[in-house]
């Protein structure tokens, strides 16, 4: 006889089922919290990259405004609100704005300094210029004895 009789009362069966649903709910809530944290971190990185040309230190946006004030209920960034609040922030606190570039010779701004260090450490290490291996003597152009035509 493979059919076993369930000796539980209907109330016990309902309690067991409710317990299974509670466990499933808790597991899903934990996954949802992890996803929300990842989305918040990604939004913070996007904000820093987008604001590096507008603020001297994009982390100031978190200090004075906060990421919660520019995300909707689903966790998406509301870009028009971001730029409106950045304009208001730099109007109220002009010292937080990125200084204007004085000439075209200034280097282009980069978002790399605002990314967590593990993302850009390998890119920030000094590298030998191409065509000038480390085994060459002296710096480029200084080991040449002929000061004539550079061809």
VENSULRA-V667548 format. One record per residue. N is the residue number from 1. SS is DSSP state (H for helix, E for strand, L for the rest). OMEGA is omega in whole degrees, -180 to 180 (NA if undefined). NEAR is the number of other ideal C-beta (glycine too) atoms within 12 Angstrom. Layout:
n:N ss:SS omega:OMEGA near:NEAR
n:N ss:SS omega:OMEGA near:NEAR
//
This chain:
n:1 ss:L omega:-178 near:4
n:2 ss:L omega:178 near:4
n:3 ss:L omega:178 near:5
n:4 ss:L omega:-179 near:7
n:5 ss:L omega:178 near:7
n:6 ss:L omega:-176 near:10
n:7 ss:L omega:-179 near:8
n:8 ss:L omega:176 near:13
n:9 ss:L omega:178 near:10
n:10 ss:H omega:179 near:11
n:11 ss:H omega:179 near:10
n:12 ss:H omega:178 near:13
n:13 ss:H omega:178 near:14
n:14 ss:H omega:179 near:13
n:15 ss:H omega:178 near:14
n:16 ss:H omega:178 near:16
n:17 ss:H omega:178 near:15
n:18 ss:H omega:178 near:14
n:19 ss:H omega:178 near:14
n:20 ss:H omega:179 near:14
n:21 ss:H omega:177 near:14
n:22 ss:H omega:179 near:14
n:23 ss:H omega:178 near:14
n:24 ss:H omega:179 near:14
n:25 ss:H omega:180 near:14
n:26 ss:H omega:178 near:14
n:27 ss:H omega:180 near:14
n:28 ss:H omega:177 near:14
n:29 ss:H omega:178 near:14
n:30 ss:H omega:177 near:14
n:31 ss:H omega:180 near:14
n:32 ss:H omega:179 near:15
n:33 ss:H omega:178 near:15
n:34 ss:H omega:178 near:14
n:35 ss:H omega:178 near:16
n:36 ss:H omega:178 near:21
n:37 ss:H omega:179 near:15
n:38 ss:H omega:178 near:15
n:39 ss:H omega:179 near:21
n:40 ss:H omega:178 near:23
n:41 ss:H omega:179 near:20
n:42 ss:H omega:178 near:21
n:43 ss:H omega:179 near:31
n:44 ss:H omega:178 near:29
n:45 ss:H omega:178 near:26
n:46 ss:H omega:179 near:26
n:47 ss:H omega:-179 near:37
n:48 ss:H omega:178 near:31
n:49 ss:H omega:-179 near:27
n:50 ss:H omega:-174 near:23
n:51 ss:H omega:-177 near:38
n:52 ss:L omega:177 near:27
n:53 ss:L omega:-177 near:22
n:54 ss:L omega:-178 near:32
n:55 ss:E omega:178 near:35
n:56 ss:L omega:176 near:23
n:57 ss:L omega:-177 near:22
n:58 ss:L omega:177 near:36
n:59 ss:H omega:177 near:23
n:60 ss:H omega:178 near:27
n:61 ss:H omega:177 near:39
n:62 ss:H omega:-177 near:25
n:63 ss:H omega:-173 near:14
n:64 ss:H omega:-176 near:22
n:65 ss:L omega:-179 near:29
n:66 ss:L omega:-177 near:20
n:67 ss:H omega:-179 near:32
n:68 ss:H omega:-178 near:20
n:69 ss:H omega:-179 near:21
n:70 ss:H omega:176 near:30
n:71 ss:E omega:178 near:25
n:72 ss:L omega:-177 near:17
n:73 ss:L omega:179 near:8
n:74 ss:L omega:179 near:11
n:75 ss:L omega:180 near:23
n:76 ss:L omega:176 near:18
n:77 ss:E omega:176 near:29
n:78 ss:L omega:-171 near:20
n:79 ss:H omega:177 near:18
n:80 ss:H omega:178 near:12
n:81 ss:H omega:178 near:22
n:82 ss:H omega:-175 near:32
n:83 ss:H omega:175 near:22
n:84 ss:H omega:180 near:17
n:85 ss:H omega:176 near:31
n:86 ss:H omega:177 near:31
n:87 ss:H omega:179 near:21
n:88 ss:H omega:-180 near:21
n:89 ss:H omega:-179 near:30
n:90 ss:H omega:175 near:27
n:91 ss:H omega:-180 near:14
n:92 ss:H omega:-177 near:15
n:93 ss:L omega:-175 near:20
n:94 ss:H omega:180 near:16
n:95 ss:H omega:178 near:15
n:96 ss:H omega:-177 near:25
n:97 ss:E omega:176 near:24
n:98 ss:L omega:176 near:21
n:99 ss:L omega:180 near:16
n:100 ss:L omega:175 near:13
n:101 ss:L omega:-176 near:12
n:102 ss:L omega:179 near:8
n:103 ss:L omega:-179 near:7
n:104 ss:L omega:180 near:7
n:105 ss:L omega:178 near:7
n:106 ss:L omega:180 near:11
n:107 ss:L omega:177 near:10
n:108 ss:L omega:178 near:11
n:109 ss:L omega:180 near:21
n:110 ss:L omega:178 near:16
n:111 ss:L omega:-176 near:23
n:112 ss:H omega:-179 near:21
n:113 ss:H omega:-176 near:20
n:114 ss:H omega:176 near:30
n:115 ss:L omega:177 near:25
n:116 ss:L omega:-170 near:17
n:117 ss:H omega:-178 near:13
n:118 ss:H omega:-180 near:9
n:119 ss:H omega:-174 near:17
n:120 ss:H omega:179 near:17
n:121 ss:H omega:-178 near:12
n:122 ss:H omega:180 near:12
n:123 ss:H omega:-175 near:15
n:124 ss:H omega:179 near:14
n:125 ss:L omega:-180 near:9
n:126 ss:L omega:-179 near:8
n:127 ss:L omega:176 near:11
n:128 ss:L omega:176 near:13
n:129 ss:L omega:179 near:12
n:130 ss:L omega:180 near:8
n:131 ss:L omega:179 near:9
n:132 ss:L omega:-178 near:16
n:133 ss:L omega:-177 near:11
n:134 ss:L omega:-178 near:14
n:135 ss:L omega:177 near:8
n:136 ss:L omega:178 near:15
n:137 ss:L omega:177 near:13
n:138 ss:L omega:178 near:12
n:139 ss:L omega:-174 near:12
n:140 ss:L omega:175 near:16
n:141 ss:L omega:-177 near:15
n:142 ss:L omega:180 near:11
n:143 ss:L omega:-179 near:12
n:144 ss:L omega:179 near:15
n:145 ss:L omega:179 near:9
n:146 ss:L omega:-179 near:9
n:147 ss:L omega:-179 near:8
n:148 ss:L omega:-178 near:7
n:149 ss:L omega:-175 near:6
n:150 ss:L omega:-178 near:8
n:151 ss:L omega:NA near:5
//
